Each structure stands twice: as structure tokens, then as C-alpha cells.
Amino acid sequence: MNKKQCYFKKNNLEHADYKSPDFLKKFIGPHGNILSRKRSGLSAKYQRQVETAIKRARFMGLLPYIAK
């Protein structure tokens, strides 16, 4: 079984920023839910960063809580 490589390590990214909603949309499912580590292929460190960034972006109004 092939394991996905972490997106952050593959592209030499340092951290997830809540101010870039287009980037964070890669880790959100079609109904607006945050993808799990198994689906996104992120390492635990970056999964926590992405979750926090998505929640902050939702609170700031940059991302929707649910998708229509």
C-alpha cells in the first residue's frame, strides 16, 4: 500500500497560514469538513497546523463553515 507524501515536506513549506484560503481549500472536503490525515496525507505536525489555520480562517470569515 502506497503512502502519500506530506504536502508540506514535498513542497518545502514551513507552516500553514490562515490568511491564504485558496491553499487551505486543498484540505477541506466537498461538504466543508476538514480532511483527516489518512485522506490528506499530511504528517501529524502539519495536520495540526492546517486544522488550526482552517479554524482561524473560518472564524475570521475567510472560509465557510459549511459548503452548499
C-alpha positions in Angstrom: 0.0 0.0 0.0 1.5 3.3 -1.1 1.6 6.1 1.5 1.0 9.7 0.4 3.9 12.0 0.9 3.3 15.0 3.1 2.4 18.1 1.0 4.4 20.4 3.2 7.6 18.3 3.1 7.3 17.7 -0.7 7.0 21.4 -1.4 9.4 22.7 1.3 6.7 24.7 3.1 7.3 25.9 6.7 3.8 26.5 8.1 0.1 26.8 7.2 -1.2 30.3 7.1 -4.8 31.2 7.9 -4.6 34.2 5.5 -4.4 32.0 2.4 -7.8 30.4 2.0 -7.1 29.1 -1.5 -4.3 27.0 -0.1 -6.4 25.7 2.8 -9.2 24.6 0.5 -7.0 21.7 -0.6 -7.5 20.2 2.8 -11.3 20.7 3.0 -13.8 18.2 1.7 -16.7 18.9 -0.6 -19.1 19.4 2.3 -16.8 21.8 4.1 -15.3 19.3 6.6 -11.6 19.1 7.4 -9.9 16.1 5.8 -8.3 13.5 8.0 -4.6 12.7 8.0 -5.4 9.5 6.1 -7.2 11.4 3.3 -4.9 14.4 3.1 -1.6 12.5 3.6 -0.1 15.1 6.0 2.2 14.4 8.9 0.8 14.9 12.4 2.7 18.2 12.9 1.3 19.8 9.7 -2.2 18.3 10.2 -2.4 20.2 13.5 -1.2 23.4 11.8 -3.7 23.0 9.0 -6.6 22.3 11.4 -5.8 25.4 13.4 -5.4 27.5 10.3 -8.7 26.4 8.9 -10.5 27.1 12.2 -8.9 30.5 12.4 -9.8 31.3 8.8 -13.4 30.2 9.4 -13.6 32.4 12.5 -12.3 35.4 10.5 -14.8 34.8 7.7 -12.2 33.8 5.1 -13.6 30.2 4.8 -17.2 29.0 5.1 -18.1 26.6 7.9 -20.3 24.5 5.6 -20.4 24.2 1.8 -23.7 24.5 -0.2 
